[in-house]
């Protein structure tokens, strides 16, 4: 799916680029189950002069969110090309696994599409000597409702209908609720095959937060990283559910937009209550992020996102991947490289590089705050 469309494309592209600057650096491939080093991957290498590598190159180990996998691929390549001796091993595995490994002291940072909960913050104090884990928003994206239905190219869904599909309350593609949102579409009389994440996932958490706000009560479960809906089939990671939708006819799932683009999957537009359905584009997600609020205190930059937005051109299904780090108590031998990696990710160059892969640059007001926190890490 193209990131901009028709007459608004130029204006939206300028608006999205004005938001450039965010994130952290980690390093990993889009195959969430395999560790990779900062020596190969996709994306064009940044000029070495644009990246400050720090004075003590070292090996970082990280794990977590698979939604940011394609962003990490790009950063891994550019950072590795510029910083000889620094390697980044990112194990993926999902947000839940990443946070768990961080609280066990197995990784220098974790990627999570959900901010740390109070109990998780408490658990980090055992490994962050004299400090605690904090949330640094570095990779912004949107959750695309990906589908594979022959002959249907411009599917429209809304909160209640999508929630019912993923909870097996709606089981046919020509169900009246779907047909009402898609007049004139040739919806098949075929069973819907819904795929959800098998691993504890921040993407699932954000999707179900959207359901909680926008489904009108159709989703009866609490928002969670762990899937609770009835029926459907599961797959591991963003790459796993995307691969299933690509292979299985009449299927539907949810994945970060970058994975939809990589797999050439169609993405549904969302009827939010605005004058027309909102397409799953980076520019439309940027409109939503522009109104995000910082909910954390001190150096913690956890965000509040409006999943129920009805603003024109604001895509509601958004997510932020936080890099979970210690504010104090980081390992001395890797701290220099950690700061350098995060600084590159939060830079204009780092944000621009992943913006070309379907991610959404965060507002400069927010990335300025991220850039102010990184040097204080100890």
C-alpha positions in Angstrom: 0.0 0.0 0.0 1.3 3.4 -0.9 2.1 5.8 2.0 0.4 8.8 0.4 -2.5 9.0 -2.0 -3.9 11.4 -4.6 -4.1 15.2 -4.0 -3.2 15.1 -0.3 0.0 13.2 -0.7 2.3 16.1 -1.0 0.9 17.9 2.1 0.8 14.8 4.1 4.3 13.8 3.2 5.6 17.2 4.3 3.6 16.9 7.6 5.0 13.5 8.3 8.6 14.5 7.6 8.2 17.5 9.9 7.7 15.0 12.7 11.0 13.3 12.0 13.2 12.2 15.0 12.7 9.4 17.5 13.6 6.0 18.7 16.4 3.8 19.8 18.7 1.5 18.3 18.8 -2.1 19.0 19.6 -4.5 16.3 17.9 -7.4 14.9 16.6 -8.9 11.8 13.0 -9.2 10.8 13.1 -12.9 11.6 12.2 -12.4 15.3 13.6 -15.8 16.4 17.1 -15.4 15.2 19.9 -13.2 16.7 21.7 -11.1 14.1 24.7 -8.8 14.4 25.2 -5.3 13.2 27.0 -6.2 10.1 24.3 -7.0 7.5 20.7 -6.3 6.7 18.5 -4.1 4.5 18.6 -0.4 4.0 21.3 2.0 2.7 24.2 2.6 5.0 24.4 6.1 6.6 27.6 8.1 6.2 30.0 7.2 9.0 30.3 10.9 9.9 26.6 11.1 10.7 26.9 8.5 13.5 28.7 9.1 16.8 29.9 5.6 17.7 31.1 6.5 21.2 34.6 5.8 22.5 34.2 2.2 23.7 32.6 -0.1 21.0 31.0 -3.2 22.5 28.5 -5.9 21.9 24.9 -5.2 22.9 22.3 -7.9 23.5 18.6 -7.1 23.3 15.2 -8.8 22.7 11.5 -8.1 22.4 9.1 -6.4 20.0 8.9 -7.9 16.6 6.9 -4.9 15.2 10.1 -2.9 15.2 12.1 -5.7 13.5 12.3 -4.0 10.1 13.4 -0.7 11.7 16.1 -2.5 13.7 17.3 -4.1 10.4 17.9 -0.6 8.9 19.6 0.8 12.0 21.7 -2.4 12.4 23.1 -2.0 8.9 23.9 1.7 9.2 25.3 1.6 12.7 27.4 -1.5 12.0 28.8 0.1 8.8 29.9 3.2 10.8 31.0 1.7 14.1 33.7 -0.9 13.8 33.7 -3.2 16.8 30.2 -2.6 17.9 27.7 -5.4 17.4 24.0 -5.6 18.2 22.3 -8.9 18.8 18.5 -8.6 18.9 16.5 -11.7 19.6 13.0 -10.6 18.9 10.5 -13.0 20.5 7.8 -10.5 21.3 7.4 -7.7 23.8 6.5 -10.0 26.7 9.6 -12.1 26.2 11.8 -9.0 25.9 10.6 -7.5 29.2 11.0 -10.8 30.9 14.6 -11.1 29.7 15.3 -7.5 30.7 14.1 -8.1 34.3 16.2 -11.2 34.4 19.3 -9.2 33.5 19.9 -11.1 30.2 19.7 -8.0 27.9 21.0 -4.5 27.9 17.6 -3.2 26.6 14.3 -4.6 25.5 11.8 -3.5 22.9 8.2 -3.4 24.0 5.1 -2.1 22.2 3.5 -1.5 25.6 4.9 0.6 28.4 6.1 -1.1 31.6 3.4 -1.8 34.1 4.0 -0.9 37.8 4.9 -4.5 38.7 7.3 -4.7 35.8 9.0 -1.5 36.9 9.4 -2.9 40.4 11.0 -6.1 38.9 13.5 -4.0 36.9 15.0 -2.6 40.2 16.7 -5.9 40.8 18.9 -5.4 37.7 19.0 -1.6 37.5 21.2 -1.0 40.6 20.1 2.2 42.2 17.6 2.9 39.5 14.7 1.4 37.5 13.6 0.6 34.0 12.2 3.5 31.9 10.3 3.7 28.6 11.9 5.6 25.7 9.6 5.8 22.7 11.7 5.3 19.6 9.9 3.4 16.9 6.4 4.5 15.9 4.2 2.7 13.6 0.7 1.6 12.9 -1.2 -1.7 13.1 -2.5 -2.7 9.7 -5.5 -4.9 9.5 -4.1 -7.1 6.7 -6.4 -9.4 4.7 -6.4 -11.7 1.7 -9.8 -11.8 0.0 -9.8 -12.3 -3.8 -11.5 -9.5 -5.6 -11.7 -7.2 -2.6 -9.1 -4.4 -2.9 -10.5 -1.6 -0.7 -11.9 -3.2 2.4 -13.4 -0.9 5.1 -13.9 -2.0 8.7 -14.7 -0.3 11.9 -14.1 -1.0 15.6 -17.1 -3.2 16.4 -16.9 -5.2 13.2 -13.2 -5.9 13.5 -13.6 -6.9 17.2 -16.4 -9.3 16.2 -14.3 -10.8 13.4 -11.4 -11.6 15.7 -13.7 -13.0 18.4 -15.5 -15.3 15.9 -18.8 -13.4 16.3 -18.6 -12.7 12.6 -17.5 -15.7 10.6 -18.4 -15.0 6.9 -17.0 -12.4 4.6 -20.4 -11.5 3.3 -21.8 -10.9 6.8 -24.3 -8.0 6.8 -22.1 -5.9 9.1 -19.1 -6.1 6.6 -21.4 -5.6 3.6 -22.8 -2.4 5.1 -19.3 -0.9 5.4 -18.5 -2.0 1.8 -21.4 -1.2 -0.5 -20.7 -2.5 -4.0 -17.9 -4.8 -3.0 -18.0 -8.4 -4.1 -17.7 -10.1 -0.7 -17.5 -13.9 -1.0 -19.7 -16.3 0.8 -16.6 -17.8 2.5 -15.5 -18.5 6.0 -13.2 -15.9 7.6 -9.8 -17.3 8.7 -8.5 -15.0 11.4 -4.9 -15.2 12.6 -3.7 -13.8 16.0 -0.3 -13.7 17.7 0.7 -16.9 19.6 3.3 -15.0 21.6 2.7 -12.3 24.2 2.7 -9.3 22.0 2.6 -5.5 22.4 0.9 -5.4 19.0 -1.9 -7.5 20.5 -2.0 -5.2 23.5 -2.4 -2.1 21.3 -5.0 -3.8 19.1 -7.1 -4.8 22.1 -6.7 -1.3 23.6 -8.3 -0.1 20.4 -11.1 -2.6 20.8 -11.7 -1.5 24.3 -12.1 2.1 23.2 -13.7 1.7 19.8 -15.7 -1.6 19.6 -18.8 -0.4 21.5 -18.5 -3.3 23.9 -18.1 -5.9 21.2 -14.8 -6.9 22.7 -15.5 -8.2 26.2 -11.9 -9.0 27.3 -9.4 -6.7 29.0 -6.6 -5.3 26.9 -3.6 -7.6 27.1 -0.4 -8.8 25.4 -1.9 -12.3 25.6 -4.6 -13.2 23.1 -8.0 -13.8 24.7 -10.5 -13.9 21.7 -12.4 -17.0 20.7 -11.5 -19.1 17.7 -9.0 -18.3 15.0 -5.5 -19.7 14.5 -2.2 -18.4 15.8 1.2 -17.7 14.5 4.4 -16.4 16.1 5.5 -12.8 15.7 4.6 -10.1 13.2 6.4 -12.0 10.4 4.5 -15.2 11.2 0.9 -13.8 11.0 1.9 -11.8 7.9 3.1 -14.9 6.2 -0.1 -16.8 7.1 -2.3 -14.1 5.6 -0.2 -14.1 2.4 -0.6 -17.8 2.0 -4.2 -18.4 3.1 -7.2 -17.2 1.1 -10.0 -15.4 2.9 -7.8 -14.6 5.9 -7.2 -11.6 8.1 -4.8 -10.6 10.8 -3.0 -7.6 12.3 0.6 -6.5 11.9 2.8 -3.4 11.8 2.5 -1.6 8.5 6.1 -2.4 7.5 5.3 -6.1 7.5 2.2 -5.5 5.4 4.3 -3.7 2.8 7.1 -6.3 2.9 4.6 -9.0 2.2 2.5 -7.0 -0.4 -0.6 -7.4 1.8 -3.7 -5.3 1.5 -4.6 -3.1 4.5 -8.2 -2.2 5.5 -9.3 1.4 5.9 -10.9 2.2 9.3 -14.3 3.9 9.6 -13.7 6.0 12.8 -16.7 8.4 12.6 -14.7 10.9 10.5 -16.3 12.0 7.2 -14.6 9.1 5.4 -12.7 5.9 6.3 -9.1 6.5 7.2 -6.5 4.6 5.3 -3.5 2.8 6.9 -0.8 5.2 5.9 2.2 6.6 7.8 0.9 10.2 7.2 -2.5 9.4 8.8 -0.8 7.7 11.7 1.4 10.8 12.1 -1.7 12.9 12.6 -2.6 10.7 15.6 0.9 10.8 17.1 1.0 14.6 16.9 -1.6 14.6 19.7 0.0 11.9 21.9 0.7 12.9 25.5 3.5 11.9 27.8 2.1 10.0 30.7 5.3 9.0 32.4 7.2 11.1 34.9 10.8 12.2 35.1 12.9 10.4 32.5 10.1 7.9 31.8 8.4 8.9 28.5 5.5 6.5 28.3 2.7 7.9 26.1 -1.1 8.1 26.1 -2.5 7.4 22.6 -6.0 8.2 21.4 -7.3 4.9 20.0 -10.8 6.4 19.7 -9.9 9.4 17.6 -12.5 10.7 15.2 -10.3 13.4 13.8 -10.2 13.7 10.0 -7.2 11.8 8.6 -6.2 10.3 11.9 -5.6 6.6 11.9 -6.5 5.1 15.3 -4.6 1.8 15.3 -1.2 3.1 16.2 1.6 1.7 18.4 4.9 2.9 19.8 7.8 0.6 20.5 9.6 1.6 23.7 13.2 0.8 24.3 13.3 -0.3 27.9 16.6 0.7 29.6 17.8 1.4 33.1 17.9 5.0 34.1 20.7 4.0 36.5 22.6 0.8 36.9 23.4 0.0 33.3 26.5 -2.2 32.7 29.5 0.0 32.5 31.2 -2.0 29.6 28.2 -1.6 27.3 26.8 1.8 28.4 28.8 3.8 25.9 27.6 1.8 22.9 24.0 1.7 24.3 23.9 5.5 24.4 25.4 5.8 20.9 22.9 3.3 19.4 19.9 5.0 21.0 21.2 8.4 19.9 21.4 7.3 16.3 17.9 5.8 16.4 16.6 9.1 17.8 18.4 11.3 15.3 16.8 12.8 12.2 18.9 10.5 10.0 17.8 7.4 12.0 14.1 8.4 11.9 14.3 9.3 8.2 15.8 5.9 7.4 13.0 3.9 9.0 10.4 6.3 7.7 11.3 5.0 4.2 10.3 1.5 5.4 6.8 2.3 6.5 7.4 3.6 10.1 6.2 6.9 11.4 8.6 9.6 12.6 7.5 10.8 16.0 6.9 14.5 16.7 10.1 16.5 17.2 8.8 17.8 20.5 8.9 14.2 21.8 12.2 13.1 20.2 13.8 16.2 21.8 12.7 14.7 25.1 14.2 11.4 24.2 17.5 13.0 23.2 17.6 14.8 26.5 17.2 11.6 28.5 19.8 9.5 26.7 22.9 11.4 27.9 21.6 11.0 31.5 21.7 7.2 31.5 24.2 5.9 34.0 
